[in-house]
Amino acid sequence: MKLNDQEEADLKKRQTPVLDLTVEEPGLKPLFKTNDYRTFTAFLNKHEVPYCIDSGVLLGLMREGKLLNHEKDIDLQMWAEDEVHLLKLLPAAWEKGYTVTIWLYRGLVIQYRFLREGSLPVHIMLFRRSGSWAWCPAGEGLGPPYPPMLTSWFFHKFVVVRKKLRERLVATEVTRWPWKARRRVGTWWVPAQVFDQKVYHPLFEGYIPQQWEAYLTYRYGSWRFPPAKKWDIWTDDGALKLKRPEKILDLSGYQTWKGGPVLKAARKKTREEK
């Protein structure tokens, strides 16, 4: 659904100016700025990457005209068949100072993560088709096992080592050790037409689902108002199935990731040019 003139005017009024959230106390790093997502979407727009703003970022922009106050990352969506655009983008991303990690699930590429100091992490989820539906694995780290008083120190070290190892790998297969340790897995399940039909939103400088109202209702129910209780993505999100993808679909029909040689060649060329 496209915005009419009145809706665009209302959203523009609700937009807050860019705030300088730099912490002045000595020794503390600056906080993230509220408009960080625009820097990355402008980068994608310049390189003609076919993405769509998704999840909490879309909710915040359409409900409040800005990112939600508690937003910790930027969630975007793409079709897995368009991954070639991301592979071509990598040298430019490295040049801009981004660390890029690629996540696989049973051999299928499912997510690109872009991290740069001083910016919100960007997660680009790669969806696939199953009939009239779009799906992508969902995952969440569960933190240290019980009892936390005895295991938190070890688990923290484990997470740090795992993160450093991930950054050195061509890609991270999250269904293998040590990545699968303490991880909950589900499946994002969305009508495919939501991501097939998208429009550029001039106020937010990015692409959004054309049927964004119906999509937000599908995900969040009464999305126009903040929830009365604390939101739990695993029990409250209408698009999240609490089953692993292989319990819902036959994954053997999907092509496994072939981007490894391309990524290695791009890394080698980037190092040689420095």
Secondary structure, DSSP 8 states (H G I E B T S, - for coil): ----HHHHHHHHHH----------STT------TTHHHHHHHHHHHTT---EE-HHHHHHHHHHSS--TT--SEEEEEEGGGTHHHHHHHHHHHHTT-EEEEEEETTEEEEEEEE-TTS--EEEEEEEEETTEEEEEEEEE--S-SSHHHHHHHHHHHHHHHHHHHHHSS-EETTSTTTTTTEEEEEEEEEHHHHHSEEEETTTTEEEETTHHHHHHHHHSSTTS--SS---HHHH-TTEESS-HHHHS-GGGS-----HHHHHHHHHHHHHH-
